[in-house]
Amino acid sequence: MPNDESFETLYRLPIPPEEGRYPGLAPSRRVEHGLIVERDVAVPMRDGVVLRVDVFRPEGQSDLPVLFTYSPYGKHARKGFHMLYPQAGQDDRGFVDPGTTGVSVSHYTVWEGPDPLYWCNQGFAVVNADSRGSWGSEGSLTFHSPQEAADGYDMVEWAAGRPWSNGRVGMTGVSYLAWSQWNVAATRPPHLYAINPWEGYSDPYRDISMQGGIRETRFRGWWIESTAYSRNRVEDVVELCKQHPHFDAYWQARTPDLSKIEVPLYAVVDWGDHGIHTRGTIEGFKQAGSRDKWLEVHGRMKWPYYYRPESLDRQLEFFTTFLKEAPGATLDWPRLNIEVRESHFVGEVRAENTWPLEGTVSTPLFLDAAAGALAKDLPAASSLSYDSENPQDFLEFSVDLDEDTEVTGTMSLQLWVESETDEADLFVAVEKFDRDGVRVPFPFQSMFHDGPVALGWLRASHRDLDVERSTPLQPWHTHARSVPLEPGRPTLVDIEIWPSSTLFRAGERLAVRVKGSDYYTYPGVPAVIHHQEPRNAGRHTVHTGGDHPSRLLLPVINHSAG
């Protein structure tokens, strides 16, 4: 079984827990606000290493279902949402902050986790764990590892065996707390009965660390400096990303087999978390082997959405059904609920049955370099180039749509690209413009309100495709090796553009842009996906038409189909 030494890794210096406002180990039991609150409970793992948990349960009740969270972020709820990301809490309904009308977040709430005060009042227990090596838990701190999964398995079984438990455990939470659910559920703990992964990646390589094979350089560095609180060794994820640029054994060990997940799941994500959560949540839903599974995709901001009353009602119904087996608490839900966006916080929620959606029509639009256009018919041969080292230089190809058009799903861009060197890092954005030519922004990366329709990335040397997993609308790259370009020769590459859903009205414009660096950088904001070391030099030329039919493939929804 996994242990701290099972996989070759690298470690960095830890950050003393006291610098993260850690109060220190202080096992205690007290009654507060009708809750029994147990702090720093010792939980031995199968190898004897002791991890620490906080337990919350309603006073005077037993036979309780358990909600379990598991992360390195600190079960002592070290900072509030409004302190870390004041702009992130702004949704169409206000802030995520204690006291906000319609939003519940008590001081017991861990970062991105469920509110124990709310859930205990609904007849649940909540167990928050500090992962191995973090804060007061023993061992070495690793991330996305098989060790994390094994510890999560042991934690689930420990919680199910408490005398006040009914033997049924569920997992919930946002981001890393969602990732840990995919990881643990794939190990099939016998007493894990349901998971609620909310905005969490499921493939650490493709979803968050190496988008399109291009190493992410800002968020991960900030993240490890915000997470490495330990008295022991801490895995150096930044250096390991440098040393493992391909999807090798290191990444394979950190990517769970989602098909092994069998428990009921209710996954939620927003369209705007490109570079972190959108793709991974949808892939988790698609690939999970669960018979009972639901997906909800919205166009709002993730943190307020998790705590809004309507979301809590759905979480409560889900967990009541599978953790309490309460009569009448049935889930007669559609398999999918998606918000089809028109603009910032404007969209229509619609029920669907499958992903990709029924009625999806793969619709090609050919790039025309001579006209800067997207065309239904293959144009004559032409080409355009841009300075790959100039962040202000890009190519744009667009079309004014002659009828209302819904684009929902993953897009793919086939480019015939020529580089002056043997490499090209390609950054793609899809944008919407209204009838007056004004760009239409959308919520983006959980904190911003000026994002695109969708983004895509590819390092051209990573262009090898997995032919069994690829579809016309979703190229699946193996990332197993690098195949250099031949300088001066056009080469076909397929770029996956992450899932999105947008309604374009007749007369509005859809545009695709190609450049050699990120579109959205937000200087001074460290918690943003960024690629600061693209391997570009000189000019990139995109060839279109004739023998080089570069094209954008859209998932257009035909509402009359079927």
C-alpha positions, 0 to 999 in steps of 0.5 A: 500500500502507498506510504511516504516513500512509495513514489520518487519525489522532491521536497521543499522546505516547509512553512512553520504552521504558526505563520498560517495562524495555526493555533497548535494541537489542542485536543478538546471537546465542548458544546457550542451553539447546540453542537458538540465540537471536538478538536484535533481528534487523532485518527491512525492510518493503516501505517500508524501515522496519525492525522488530525480531524475536527468533528462537529455533530448535533448535541443529543443526536446519534445515528448520524450520516457524516460529511467528510472534507479532506485537504491541506488547507487547514481545518482551523478555518484560518481565513475568511473568504472576504479576506482572501478574495474580496472580489471573488465573493461578488455574485449577482446576490452579494458577498460570501461573508457571514451575515450576508443575506441569503448566504450561510458561512459560520466561523466553523467553516473551513476554506471551500468547505461545508458550514458545520452549523448549517449541516448539523442543524440538518441532522448530519455530522461534519468531519474536517481532516488535515491531510497527511503532513499538513498542520498538526497531522504527522507524515510528509505532505504530498499532493494529488498522491496515491497516499492521499487517496489511501488516507482518505479511504482510511478516514472514511472508514474511521468516520463510519465506525464512530458510535454516533455514525449511521455508517454512511459517509459523503464527501463535499467541498470546492476545488482541492476538497473536490479533487480529493473526492475523485481521488478517494472515491476511485479507491472505493471505500466500503462506507463512502455512499455519495460525493459532491465534487464542486468545482474540482479538477480530476486530471492534475496534468491536463486541468491545472498544471500543464494546460495543453502541455504548457507549464502553468507558472504563477498559480502553482507557485502561489498555491504551494506558498499558501499550502506548505504549512508543515513540520515535516517534508513538503512535496515541491510541486513546482519543481516536479512540474519542471521535471515531468513535462510529459504525462509520465508515471509521476502524473499517471500515479496522480490521476485516478481511474474515474471509471472505478467510481461507483457511488452516486455523485452530484458534480457542479462547476461554472463555465468560467473556470478555464485553466482550473476546474471546468474541464476536470469536473465535466470529465469527472462526470463523463468518466465516472462509473456511477449509475446515479450521477448528476452534473450542474454547470452554471455561469456564475461565481463558484464560491457564492454559488456553493453557499447560496440557499438554492444550492444548499437545498440541492445538496441537502436533498442529494445527501438526505437521499443517499446518506439517510435513505429518507422516504420521499427524498427522491432525486427526480432530477435531470441528469444535467442542468446547464446555464446557457449564457448570453452575457455577464450573469444573464442566461437560461437554465435548461435540463439535459440528459447527456454530455455532449448534449443531444442535438449537438451538430459538429459545425465547421467554420473555415479560417480565411486569413485573407479576410480575417473571417470564419467561413462556411465554405473552404476559402482560397489559400492564404496566410497570416502571421504574428509576432509570437513574442509580442503579447499585443500581437494576435490573429483574429478570425470572426463571423457575424451569425445570421441566426440565433446560434447556441454553442454548448460543449467542447470546441476544437481548432485545427490549425496549419501552423508554421514556426521559425523555430521547432516549437510553438506555444499556441494560446486560443480564445473564443470571444463574443461581440454584440451587434454593435461590435462591443465585446461581451464579457463573462465571469472568469477564474472565480474572481473576475468579470471580464472573461472570454467565452472559452480558452484553449492551449497547446504546445505544438510539440505535444500534438500527438493524439490518442486516437481512441479517446479523441473525437472531432469536437475534443482532441485528446492529447497523449502528452507522452513525448515532444515532437519538434516542428520542422522550422518553416514547414506548415504542420497540422495541430488540433487544439482542445478549447475547453467546454462552454455554453453561449447563445449568440443572437442573430447579428452577433459575432463569434471570433477566435483569436490565436497568439503566443501568450496568455490573454488575461494576466491580471498583474499583481494577482498571484492566484491566476492561471498564467504561463510566463515561460512560453517556448516561442521565438520569431513569427508564427504563420497560420495557413488557411484554405486550399491544401491547409484547411484550418478550421474551427469546429463548433458544437452547435445545438439543434433544438429541433433534433429528435 
